Amino acid sequence: MNLDRLSELRKKKNWSLQDTADRLGIAKSTYAGYESGYRRPSFEALIMLADLFGTSCDDLLGRHFDRSLELTERGDTELSVDQRKLTEKEIGGAIAFIRATRQIEEEQAL
């Protein structure tokens, strides 16, 4: 659990420990334990925290993934997402999605 992240999110909202605990329906000592690392939230509590702060469980756990699309050149051009090479089927699906999206946008512009 990224303990600093919980505190950071709470402080951005200008909430006290008690305010946050009240919003979650838990004791102040329980929430304070989450921030200090003394307690670990259950899966259900983790989801409640993510929903309360408008973020993801991955963010609260300190897990960050590069979701960018990379175009790399290694002899042949190769597309990869999350450091995994795209299959022909995935590339075809992406192209079909882009074409459909463009068509919808063009129709809406008329």
N, CA, C and O atoms as a MOPAC input file, in Angstrom:
PM7 MOZYME 1SCF
protein

 N      0.85500 1    -1.17800 1     0.00000 1
 C      0.00000 1     0.00000 1     0.00000 1
 C      0.89500 1     1.23300 1     0.00000 1
 O      1.85400 1     1.31300 1     0.76700 1
 N      0.57900 1     2.18200 1    -0.85300 1
 C      1.33000 1     3.42200 1    -0.92200 1
 C      0.76400 1     4.37500 1     0.13900 1
 O     -0.20600 1     5.09300 1    -0.10200 1
 N      1.39100 1     4.36100 1     1.31100 1
 C      0.86700 1     5.09900 1     2.46100 1
 C      0.84600 1     6.60200 1     2.21800 1
 O     -0.09200 1     7.28700 1     2.62600 1
 N      1.86000 1     7.10700 1     1.56600 1
 C      1.90300 1     8.54300 1     1.28500 1
 C      0.76100 1     8.95500 1     0.36400 1
 O      0.23900 1    10.06400 1     0.47400 1
 N      0.38000 1     8.07400 1    -0.52900 1
 C     -0.69000 1     8.39200 1    -1.48500 1
 C     -2.02000 1     8.59700 1    -0.77300 1
 O     -2.75800 1     9.52300 1    -1.11000 1
 N     -2.33900 1     7.75900 1     0.20000 1
 C     -3.58200 1     7.92500 1     0.95200 1
 C     -3.61900 1     9.28400 1     1.63700 1
 O     -4.61400 1    10.00500 1     1.55500 1
 N     -2.54800 1     9.62100 1     2.30000 1
 C     -2.47100 1    10.90400 1     2.99900 1
 C     -2.57000 1    12.06500 1     2.01800 1
 O     -3.26000 1    13.05200 1     2.27400 1
 N     -1.87300 1    11.93800 1     0.89600 1
 C     -1.89500 1    12.98100 1    -0.14000 1
 C     -3.30800 1    13.20700 1    -0.67400 1
 O     -3.75400 1    14.34800 1    -0.80100 1
 N     -4.00700 1    12.11900 1    -0.98400 1
 C     -5.37000 1    12.23900 1    -1.51000 1
 C     -6.31200 1    12.85600 1    -0.48200 1
 O     -7.15100 1    13.69000 1    -0.82500 1
 N     -6.17600 1    12.45000 1     0.77100 1
 C     -7.02300 1    12.99100 1     1.84200 1
 C     -6.77300 1    14.48900 1     2.01600 1
 O     -7.71400 1    15.27200 1     2.14400 1
 N     -5.51500 1    14.87300 1     2.01900 1
 C     -5.17000 1    16.28800 1     2.23000 1
 C     -5.60800 1    17.15800 1     1.05700 1
 O     -5.96700 1    18.32000 1     1.25200 1
 N     -5.58500 1    16.60900 1    -0.16700 1
 C     -6.07700 1    17.36300 1    -1.32300 1
 C     -7.54400 1    17.72200 1    -1.16700 1
 O     -7.99500 1    18.75500 1    -1.66300 1
 N     -8.28300 1    16.87100 1    -0.47800 1
 C     -9.70500 1    17.11600 1    -0.25400 1
 C     -9.93900 1    17.96900 1     0.99100 1
 O    -11.07400 1    18.32100 1     1.30900 1
 N     -8.84900 1    18.29700 1     1.69300 1
 C     -8.94600 1    19.05100 1     2.95200 1
 C     -9.79800 1    18.32700 1     3.98600 1
 O    -10.56300 1    18.95700 1     4.71700 1
 N     -9.66700 1    17.01800 1     4.04600 1
 C    -10.40100 1    16.20900 1     5.01000 1
 C     -9.48700 1    15.82200 1     6.15300 1
 O     -8.30300 1    15.54900 1     5.95400 1
 N    -10.03700 1    15.80000 1     7.33200 1
 C     -9.30500 1    15.28700 1     8.48400 1
 C     -9.38100 1    13.76500 1     8.46500 1
 O    -10.10200 1    13.18000 1     7.65700 1
 N     -8.63800 1    13.13700 1     9.35200 1
 C     -8.73600 1    11.69200 1     9.48200 1
 C    -10.17600 1    11.29400 1     9.82400 1
 O    -10.70800 1    10.31900 1     9.29300 1
 N    -10.79100 1    12.06800 1    10.72100 1
 C    -12.16100 1    11.77400 1    11.14000 1
 C    -13.14700 1    11.94000 1     9.98500 1
 O    -14.03600 1    11.10900 1     9.80400 1
 N    -12.99000 1    13.02500 1     9.19400 1
 C    -13.86200 1    13.23100 1     8.02600 1
 C    -13.79700 1    12.02400 1     7.09100 1
 O    -14.82400 1    11.52100 1     6.63600 1
 N    -12.59500 1    11.57700 1     6.81800 1
 C    -12.39600 1    10.46700 1     5.88900 1
 C    -13.00200 1     9.18800 1     6.44300 1
 O    -13.69000 1     8.45700 1     5.73100 1
 N    -12.74200 1     8.92100 1     7.71600 1
 C    -13.28900 1     7.72500 1     8.35700 1
 C    -14.81200 1     7.75500 1     8.32600 1
 O    -15.44500 1     6.73600 1     8.05000 1
 N    -15.40400 1     8.91200 1     8.60500 1
 C    -16.86400 1     9.04400 1     8.58000 1
 C    -17.41800 1     8.73900 1     7.19200 1
 O    -18.43200 1     8.05400 1     7.06400 1
 N    -16.75800 1     9.24200 1     6.16000 1
 C    -17.21600 1     9.00300 1     4.79100 1
 C    -17.13500 1     7.52400 1     4.42100 1
 O    -17.92200 1     7.03300 1     3.61200 1
 N    -16.17700 1     6.82200 1     5.02200 1
 C    -16.01400 1     5.39300 1     4.75500 1
 C    -16.87700 1     4.52600 1     5.67300 1
 O    -17.07500 1     3.33700 1     5.42200 1
 N    -17.38500 1     5.14300 1     6.73800 1
 C    -18.17900 1     4.39100 1     7.70600 1
 C    -17.33600 1     3.47800 1     8.58600 1
 O    -17.77800 1     2.39900 1     8.98200 1
 N    -16.11600 1     3.92100 1     8.88700 1
 C    -15.21600 1     3.13800 1     9.73900 1
 C    -14.70600 1     4.02000 1    10.86700 1
 O    -14.89600 1     5.23600 1    10.85000 1
 N    -14.06500 1     3.40900 1    11.83600 1
 C    -13.49900 1     4.15400 1    12.95900 1
 C    -12.29500 1     4.96800 1    12.49600 1
 O    -11.57000 1     4.57500 1    11.58300 1
 N    -12.10400 1     6.10200 1    13.14200 1
 C    -10.95300 1     6.95500 1    12.82900 1
 C     -9.65600 1     6.17900 1    13.01700 1
 O     -8.73400 1     6.31400 1    12.21300 1
 N     -9.57400 1     5.37200 1    14.06200 1
 C     -8.35100 1     4.60700 1    14.32400 1
 C     -8.07100 1     3.60100 1    13.20200 1
 O     -6.91300 1     3.32600 1    12.88500 1
 N     -9.12000 1     3.06300 1    12.61200 1
 C     -8.94200 1     2.12800 1    11.49700 1
 C     -8.34700 1     2.84300 1    10.29800 1
 O     -7.38100 1     2.36900 1     9.70000 1
 N     -8.92800 1     3.99600 1     9.94400 1
 C     -8.39600 1     4.72800 1     8.79800 1
 C     -6.97700 1     5.21900 1     9.08300 1
 O     -6.10700 1     5.13500 1     8.21700 1
 N     -6.74200 1     5.72900 1    10.28400 1
 C     -5.39400 1     6.20300 1    10.64500 1
 C     -4.39200 1     5.05300 1    10.51900 1
 O     -3.24300 1     5.26000 1    10.12700 1
 N     -4.83700 1     3.84800 1    10.85500 1
 C     -3.97300 1     2.67600 1    10.70100 1
 C     -3.62200 1     2.40100 1     9.25700 1
 O     -2.51200 1     1.95900 1     8.96000 1
 N     -4.56500 1     2.66000 1     8.34300 1
 C     -4.27000 1     2.49900 1     6.91200 1
 C     -3.18000 1     3.47200 1     6.48200 1
 O     -2.23900 1     3.09500 1     5.78400 1
 N     -3.31400 1     4.72500 1     6.90300 1
 C     -2.33100 1     5.73400 1     6.49400 1
 C     -0.95600 1     5.48500 1     7.10900 1
 O      0.06700 1     5.74700 1     6.47700 1
 N     -0.93300 1     4.98200 1     8.33200 1
 C      0.35100 1     4.77200 1     9.01300 1
 C      1.01200 1     3.45300 1     8.62400 1
 O      2.20700 1     3.25900 1     8.84600 1
 N      0.21600 1     2.53800 1     8.03300 1
 C      0.75100 1     1.23300 1     7.68500 1
 C      0.57500 1     0.20600 1     8.78500 1
 O      0.97300 1    -0.94900 1     8.63200 1
 N     -0.01900 1     0.62000 1     9.89400 1
 C     -0.26300 1    -0.29900 1    11.00300 1
 C     -1.31400 1    -1.33700 1    10.63100 1
 O     -1.26100 1    -2.47800 1    11.09000 1
 N     -2.27500 1    -0.93300 1     9.79400 1
 C     -3.33400 1    -1.83200 1     9.33800 1
 C     -3.32700 1    -1.89500 1     7.82500 1
 O     -2.92800 1    -0.94400 1     7.15400 1
 N     -3.76500 1    -3.00700 1     7.29900 1
 C     -3.92200 1    -3.16300 1     5.85500 1
 C     -5.39700 1    -3.29200 1     5.54400 1
 O     -6.09100 1    -4.10000 1     6.16100 1
 N     -5.89000 1    -2.50500 1     4.59300 1
 C     -7.31300 1    -2.60200 1     4.25900 1
 C     -7.62400 1    -3.92200 1     3.55700 1
 O     -6.79100 1    -4.47000 1     2.83500 1
 N     -8.82800 1    -4.41400 1     3.78000 1
 C     -9.30500 1    -5.59100 1     3.05400 1
 C     -9.50800 1    -5.19300 1     1.59100 1
 O     -9.41900 1    -4.01500 1     1.24500 1
 N     -9.77800 1    -6.17600 1     0.74000 1
 C    -10.06400 1    -5.86200 1    -0.65900 1
 C    -11.27200 1    -4.93200 1    -0.76700 1
 O    -11.27300 1    -3.98300 1    -1.55100 1
 N    -12.29100 1    -5.21800 1     0.02800 1
 C    -13.50100 1    -4.39500 1     0.00700 1
 C    -13.19400 1    -2.96300 1     0.43200 1
 O    -13.68000 1    -2.00500 1    -0.17000 1
 N    -12.37300 1    -2.83300 1     1.48600 1
 C    -12.00200 1    -1.49900 1     1.96700 1
 C    -11.14200 1    -0.77000 1     0.94100 1
 O    -11.27100 1     0.44300 1     0.77100 1
 N    -10.27700 1    -1.49500 1     0.26500 1
 C     -9.43200 1    -0.89300 1    -0.76900 1
 C    -10.28900 1    -0.31400 1    -1.88900 1
 O    -10.01800 1     0.77900 1    -2.38700 1
 N    -11.31500 1    -1.04800 1    -2.27700 1
 C    -12.23500 1    -0.57100 1    -3.31800 1
 C    -12.98000 1     0.66200 1    -2.82500 1
 O    -13.15800 1     1.62300 1    -3.57400 1
 N    -13.41600 1     0.63800 1    -1.56900 1
 C    -14.10900 1     1.80600 1    -1.00500 1
 C    -13.19300 1     3.03000 1    -0.99200 1
 O    -13.63100 1     4.13900 1    -1.29800 1
 N    -11.93100 1     2.83100 1    -0.64000 1
 C    -10.96600 1     3.93500 1    -0.63300 1
 C    -10.77500 1     4.49100 1    -2.04500 1
 O    -10.78300 1     5.70500 1    -2.24800 1
 N    -10.60300 1     3.59500 1    -3.01500 1
 C    -10.41000 1     4.03900 1    -4.40000 1
 C    -11.63100 1     4.81800 1    -4.88100 1
 O    -11.48900 1     5.85900 1    -5.52200 1
 N    -12.82200 1     4.32300 1    -4.57700 1
 C    -14.04500 1     5.02200 1    -4.98400 1
 C    -14.15300 1     6.37500 1    -4.30100 1
 O    -14.50500 1     7.36900 1    -4.93700 1
 N    -13.85400 1     6.41600 1    -3.01600 1
 C    -13.94700 1     7.67000 1    -2.26500 1
 C    -13.02800 1     8.74100 1    -2.84400 1
 O    -13.41600 1     9.90100 1    -2.98200 1
 N    -11.81100 1     8.33600 1    -3.17900 1
 C    -10.83300 1     9.30600 1    -3.67000 1
 C    -10.84400 1     9.45700 1    -5.19200 1
 O    -10.07100 1    10.24000 1    -5.74500 1
 N    -11.71500 1     8.71200 1    -5.86600 1
 C    -11.80500 1     8.83900 1    -7.32000 1
 C    -10.55000 1     8.39600 1    -8.02800 1
 O    -10.10100 1     9.04600 1    -8.97200 1
 N     -9.98300 1     7.29800 1    -7.58200 1
 C     -8.76500 1     6.78300 1    -8.18700 1
 C     -8.88600 1     5.27400 1    -8.32400 1
 O     -9.95200 1     4.71100 1    -8.07900 1
 N     -7.81900 1     4.62700 1    -8.70800 1
 C     -7.85100 1     3.17100 1    -8.88600 1
 C     -7.16800 1     2.47500 1    -7.71600 1
 O     -6.38300 1     3.07700 1    -6.98300 1
 N     -7.48100 1     1.21300 1    -7.56200 1
 C     -6.79300 1     0.40500 1    -6.54700 1
 C     -5.29900 1     0.33100 1    -6.87500 1
 O     -4.45800 1     0.37400 1    -5.97700 1
 N     -4.97700 1     0.21900 1    -8.16100 1
 C     -3.56500 1     0.19800 1    -8.55800 1
 C     -2.84700 1     1.44500 1    -8.08300 1
 O     -1.71900 1     1.36100 1    -7.59800 1
 N     -3.48000 1     2.59900 1    -8.21400 1
 C     -2.87700 1     3.85000 1    -7.76100 1
 C     -2.62600 1     3.79700 1    -6.25900 1
 O     -1.54900 1     4.17100 1    -5.79600 1
 N     -3.60600 1     3.33900 1    -5.50100 1
 C     -3.44800 1     3.26600 1    -4.04700 1
 C     -2.35300 1     2.28400 1    -3.64400 1
 O     -1.68500 1     2.46600 1    -2.62600 1
 N     -2.17900 1     1.24900 1    -4.44900 1
 C     -1.16200 1     0.24500 1    -4.15100 1
 C      0.21400 1     0.62300 1    -4.69100 1
 O      1.19100 1    -0.09400 1    -4.47500 1
 N      0.28600 1     1.76000 1    -5.39900 1
 C      1.56200 1     2.21100 1    -5.93900 1
 C      1.96700 1     1.48600 1    -7.20700 1
 O      3.14500 1     1.45600 1    -7.56500 1
 N      0.98300 1     0.89700 1    -7.89200 1
 C      1.25700 1     0.19000 1    -9.14300 1
 C      0.93400 1     1.11100 1   -10.30400 1
 O     -0.21000 1     1.53300 1   -10.47000 1
 N      1.93400 1     1.41900 1   -11.10000 1
 C      1.74200 1     2.31400 1   -12.23700 1
 C      2.26300 1     1.63700 1   -13.49000 1
 O      3.35500 1     1.06900 1   -13.50800 1
 N      1.46300 1     1.71200 1   -14.52600 1
 C      1.80500 1     1.07800 1   -15.79300 1
 C      1.84000 1     2.12500 1   -16.88300 1
 O      0.99800 1     3.02200 1   -16.92900 1
 N      2.80900 1     2.00600 1   -17.74700 1
 C      2.89700 1     2.89100 1   -18.90300 1
 C      1.90500 1     2.38200 1   -19.93600 1
 O      2.13100 1     1.33900 1   -20.54900 1
 N      0.82100 1     3.09700 1   -20.13200 1
 C     -0.22100 1     2.66900 1   -21.06100 1
 C     -0.06000 1     3.31600 1   -22.43700 1
 O     -1.00400 1     3.37200 1   -23.22400 1
 N      1.12700 1     3.79200 1   -22.70700 1
 C      1.34100 1     4.45500 1   -23.98800 1
 C      1.52800 1     3.41600 1   -25.09400 1
 O      1.85300 1     2.25600 1   -24.84300 1
 N      1.31600 1     3.86400 1   -26.29000 1
 C      1.52300 1     3.03800 1   -27.46900 1
 C      2.89000 1     3.39700 1   -28.02500 1
 O      3.17600 1     4.55700 1   -28.32000 1
 N      3.72500 1     2.38200 1   -28.16000 1
 C      5.06900 1     2.63500 1   -28.66000 1
 C      5.19000 1     2.15500 1   -30.10000 1
 O      4.67700 1     1.09600 1   -30.46100 1
 N      5.86500 1     2.93500 1   -30.90000 1
 C      6.19500 1     2.52100 1   -32.26300 1
 C      7.70600 1     2.41300 1   -32.30700 1
 O      8.41900 1     3.41300 1   -32.23100 1
 N      8.17600 1     1.20400 1   -32.42800 1
 C      9.61700 1     0.98000 1   -32.42800 1
 C     10.02500 1     0.37600 1   -33.75300 1
 O      9.23400 1    -0.29900 1   -34.41100 1
 N     11.24300 1     0.61700 1   -34.13600 1
 C     11.72300 1     0.08300 1   -35.40400 1
 C     12.88600 1    -0.85600 1   -35.13800 1
 O     13.92800 1    -0.46100 1   -34.61500 1
 N     12.67800 1    -2.09800 1   -35.51100 1
 C     13.71000 1    -3.12200 1   -35.35600 1
 C     13.74400 1    -3.91000 1   -36.66100 1
 O     13.17600 1    -4.99900 1   -36.74800 1
 N     14.38700 1    -3.38100 1   -37.63800 1
 C     14.32300 1    -4.00900 1   -38.95500 1
 C     12.95400 1    -3.74600 1   -39.53400 1
 O     12.76700 1    -2.77600 1   -40.26900 1
 N     11.99600 1    -4.59100 1   -39.21500 1
 C     10.60800 1    -4.35500 1   -39.58700 1
 C      9.98800 1    -3.47600 1   -38.51000 1
 O     10.42100 1    -3.49100 1   -37.35700 1
 N      8.98300 1    -2.72100 1   -38.88800 1
 C      8.29200 1    -1.91000 1   -37.90900 1
 C      7.42900 1    -2.81200 1   -37.03300 1
 O      6.74800 1    -3.70500 1   -37.53500 1
 N      7.45900 1    -2.58000 1   -35.74400 1
 C      6.74200 1    -3.41700 1   -34.79700 1
 C      5.96500 1    -2.52500 1   -33.83700 1
 O      6.51400 1    -1.55900 1   -33.30700 1
 N      4.70300 1    -2.83600 1   -33.61200 1
 C      3.90300 1    -2.10800 1   -32.64300 1
 C      3.84400 1    -2.89900 1   -31.34500 1
 O      3.71500 1    -4.12300 1   -31.34900 1
 N      3.94100 1    -2.17900 1   -30.24400 1
 C      3.82200 1    -2.84400 1   -28.95700 1
 C      3.03600 1    -1.95800 1   -28.00200 1
 O      3.05400 1    -0.73300 1   -28.11800 1
 N      2.35800 1    -2.57900 1   -27.07500 1
 C      1.63300 1    -1.89300 1   -26.01400 1
 C      2.03300 1    -2.56600 1   -24.71700 1
 O      2.01500 1    -3.79300 1   -24.61800 1
 N      2.39800 1    -1.76700 1   -23.72000 1
 C      2.86200 1    -2.30300 1   -22.43800 1
 C      4.02500 1    -3.27800 1   -22.62600 1
 O      4.08800 1    -4.32000 1   -21.97300 1
 N      4.92600 1    -2.93200 1   -23.50900 1
 C      6.12400 1    -3.69400 1   -23.80700 1
 C      5.83400 1    -5.09900 1   -24.34300 1
 O      6.68900 1    -5.98200 1   -24.25700 1
 N      4.62800 1    -5.31200 1   -24.89800 1
 C      4.27800 1    -6.57900 1   -25.52500 1
 C      3.91700 1    -6.33300 1   -26.97800 1
 O      3.10700 1    -5.46000 1   -27.28900 1
 N      4.52300 1    -7.10700 1   -27.86300 1
 C      4.27700 1    -6.96400 1   -29.29200 1
 C      2.81300 1    -7.26400 1   -29.59700 1
 O      2.24400 1    -8.23000 1   -29.09000 1
 N      2.20900 1    -6.40900 1   -30.44200 1
 C      0.83200 1    -6.63400 1   -30.86100 1
 C      0.76700 1    -7.75200 1   -31.88500 1
 O      1.63300 1    -7.87600 1   -32.75100 1
 N     -0.27200 1    -8.56100 1   -31.76900 1
 C     -0.50100 1    -9.61000 1   -32.75700 1
 C     -1.18200 1    -8.99100 1   -33.97100 1
 O     -1.68900 1    -7.87100 1   -33.90500 1
 N     -1.19100 1    -9.72300 1   -35.07200 1
 C     -1.87800 1    -9.25100 1   -36.27700 1
 C     -3.35900 1    -9.01200 1   -35.97800 1
 O     -3.94400 1    -8.04800 1   -36.47000 1
 N     -3.96000 1    -9.88400 1   -35.17600 1
 C     -5.37300 1    -9.74800 1   -34.82100 1
 C     -5.60900 1    -8.45800 1   -34.02300 1
 O     -6.58800 1    -7.75200 1   -34.26400 1
 N     -4.72100 1    -8.15300 1   -33.08100 1
 C     -4.85600 1    -6.93200 1   -32.28400 1
 C     -4.69200 1    -5.68800 1   -33.15000 1
 O     -5.42500 1    -4.71300 1   -32.98700 1
 N     -3.74200 1    -5.72300 1   -34.05700 1
 C     -3.52900 1    -4.58400 1   -34.96100 1
 C     -4.75900 1    -4.38900 1   -35.83400 1
 O     -5.20900 1    -3.25900 1   -36.02500 1
 N     -5.30500 1    -5.47700 1   -36.36500 1
 C     -6.51000 1    -5.39200 1   -37.19200 1
 C     -7.68000 1    -4.82100 1   -36.40700 1
 O     -8.43800 1    -4.00300 1   -36.92800 1
 N     -7.83100 1    -5.24300 1   -35.16300 1
 C     -8.90200 1    -4.71900 1   -34.31300 1
 C     -8.73200 1    -3.23900 1   -34.03400 1
 O     -9.70700 1    -2.48700 1   -34.03700 1
 N     -7.49500 1    -2.81400 1   -33.79200 1
 C     -7.22700 1    -1.39800 1   -33.53800 1
 C     -7.54100 1    -0.55300 1   -34.76800 1
 O     -8.13500 1     0.51900 1   -34.66000 1
 N     -7.14100 1    -1.04000 1   -35.92500 1
 C     -7.41300 1    -0.32100 1   -37.17500 1
 C     -8.91100 1    -0.22500 1   -37.41800 1
 O     -9.41000 1     0.83200 1   -37.80400 1
 N     -9.63500 1    -1.32100 1   -37.19300 1
 C    -11.09600 1    -1.30700 1   -37.37000 1
 C    -11.75000 1    -0.31700 1   -36.41400 1
 O    -12.68100 1     0.39300 1   -36.79300 1
 N    -11.26600 1    -0.26900 1   -35.18300 1
 C    -11.80700 1     0.67100 1   -34.20000 1
 C    -11.56300 1     2.11100 1   -34.63800 1
 O    -12.46600 1     2.94400 1   -34.56700 1
 N    -10.37100 1     2.40100 1   -35.08100 1
 C    -10.03400 1     3.75900 1   -35.52400 1
 C    -10.89700 1     4.15800 1   -36.71300 1
 O    -11.40700 1     5.27800 1   -36.76300 1
 N    -11.06200 1     3.25500 1   -37.66600 1
 C    -11.88500 1     3.56500 1   -38.84000 1
 C    -13.33500 1     3.82500 1   -38.43800 1
 O    -13.95600 1     4.76600 1   -38.93200 1
 N    -13.87300 1     3.00300 1   -37.55000 1
 C    -15.26100 1     3.18600 1   -37.09800 1
 C    -15.41500 1     4.50800 1   -36.35600 1
 O    -16.39900 1     5.22100 1   -36.55300 1
 N    -14.45500 1     4.83300 1   -35.51000 1
 C    -14.49800 1     6.09000 1   -34.76200 1
 C    -14.43800 1     7.28700 1   -35.69900 1
 O    -15.17900 1     8.25500 1   -35.52800 1
 N    -13.56300 1     7.22000 1   -36.67900 1
 C    -13.46100 1     8.31100 1   -37.65300 1
 C    -14.75000 1     8.47200 1   -38.43800 1
 O    -15.18600 1     9.59500 1   -38.69100 1
 N    -15.36100 1     7.36700 1   -38.82600 1
 C    -16.60100 1     7.42200 1   -39.58700 1
 C    -17.70000 1     8.07400 1   -38.76100 1
 O    -18.45100 1     8.90400 1   -39.27300 1
 N    -17.80000 1     7.70900 1   -37.50100 1
 C    -18.81100 1     8.30800 1   -36.61200 1
 C    -18.56200 1     9.80600 1   -36.47300 1
 O    -19.50100 1    10.59900 1   -36.53700 1
 N    -17.31000 1    10.19500 1   -36.28500 1
 C    -16.97400 1    11.61200 1   -36.15100 1
 C    -17.31500 1    12.39700 1   -37.41700 1
 O    -17.82000 1    13.51800 1   -37.34700 1
 N    -17.03300 1    11.79300 1   -38.57700 1
 C    -17.35400 1    12.44600 1   -39.85300 1
 C    -18.85600 1    12.61300 1   -40.02700 1
 O    -19.31800 1    13.65300 1   -40.49800 1
 N    -19.61500 1    11.59800 1   -39.64900 1
 C    -21.07200 1    11.66500 1   -39.76400 1
 C    -21.63500 1    12.71300 1   -38.80900 1
 O    -22.59000 1    13.40800 1   -39.15400 1
 N    -21.07300 1    12.83300 1   -37.64300 1
 C    -21.54100 1    13.82300 1   -36.66200 1
 C    -21.20200 1    15.24400 1   -37.11800 1
 O    -21.90500 1    16.19600 1   -36.78000 1
 N    -20.11900 1    15.37800 1   -37.88600 1
 C    -19.70600 1    16.70200 1   -38.35300 1
 C    -20.61600 1    17.23800 1   -39.44700 1
 O    -20.64900 1    18.44500 1   -39.69000 1
 N    -21.35600 1    16.35200 1   -40.11100 1
 C    -22.24100 1    16.76600 1   -41.21900 1
 C    -23.47100 1    17.44900 1   -40.74200 1
 O    -24.30600 1    17.85200 1   -41.55200 1

